[in-house]
Amino acid sequence: MTSPTPPVPLAHVLLHVRDTLATDGRVGELGLEVVAEGDDVVVRGVIATAARQAEIVSVVAEVLAAHGWSCPVRDLTRTPAVASPTTDPEQL
């Protein structure tokens, strides 16, 4: 017995995933790369906060499921390192 074929091609669904990652309030991040690698969906890029990063997998899984796909999601995003200033403030 074969499993039913999802009605929407994965490449098209990944466009929806990228759009949702940009517009959903839980993530709200433009410019993330979303690709299929083997059986996995992989998200790469820089995301502003750890709290937003923590929502990526659940948002992606929701969009995939809404289009009939069930794939493992790998979050390879990173948050920027924030360091203390190494110089004294500028005097005006």
Rosetta blueprint (number, residue, H / E / L):
1 M L
2 T L
3 S L
4 P L
5 T L
6 P L
7 P L
8 V L
9 P L
10 L H
11 A H
12 H H
13 V H
14 L H
15 L H
16 H H
17 V H
18 R H
19 D H
20 T H
21 L H
22 A H
23 T H
24 D L
25 G L
26 R L
27 V L
28 G L
29 E L
30 L L
31 G L
32 L L
33 E E
34 V E
35 V E
36 A E
37 E E
38 G L
39 D L
40 D E
41 V E
42 V E
43 V E
44 R E
45 G E
46 V E
47 I L
48 A L
49 T L
50 A H
51 A H
52 R H
53 Q H
54 A L
55 E L
56 I H
57 V H
58 S H
59 V H
60 V H
61 A H
62 E H
63 V H
64 L H
65 A H
66 A H
67 H L
68 G L
69 W L
70 S L
71 C L
72 P L
73 V E
74 R E
75 D E
76 L E
77 T E
78 R E
79 T L
80 P L
81 A L
82 V L
83 A L
84 S L
85 P L
86 T L
87 T L
88 D L
89 P L
90 E L
91 Q L
92 L L
